[in-house]
Amino acid sequence: QVQLVESGGGLVQAGGSLRLSCVNPLSLFSVNAMGWYRQSPGKQRELVAAISSGSGSVTKYDDSVKGRFTISRDNAKKTVYLQMDSLKPEDTALYFCVVVNAGKPFGTWGQGTQVTVSS
C-alpha cells in the first residue's frame, strides 16, 4: 500500500504561518488530484483544499480557509504542499493529505501532522 507522509505541523500563535508537506511515493503521482483534509476532536474529517492532477491549475478551498491557505504541488518531488497563513485557533486540527478521485478521498491515508494554533 502507498503510504503518504505528512510533515510541517507544529505549534504557532494566531496570525502565524505554517507550510505542510505531503510526499506521495506513487510513481504516477502527477496523474492524481490531491487534497488536504483536517480533523478536530469530536468532529468529522473535512476537506480543506484540493488541487487537480498534472499542473495543478485547478484548486478548490473550503470557505473557512479561502484567502489564507494555498495548495500547490511539485510533481518532480511527488509532493503536495499547504501554505497556511493568518492562522486562527479554529484551524487547530490533525491535517492529512490523500489522493482525491471524483471529488472524494481515495486510497490510503497518512498518519497526519498536528497543527495547533494558540490564541
Helices and strands as residue ranges (DSSP letters): E 5-7, E 10-13, E 18-23, G 29-31, E 33-39, E 46-51, E 59-61, E 69-74, G 75-77, E 79-84, G 89-91, E 93-101, E 104-106, E 113-118
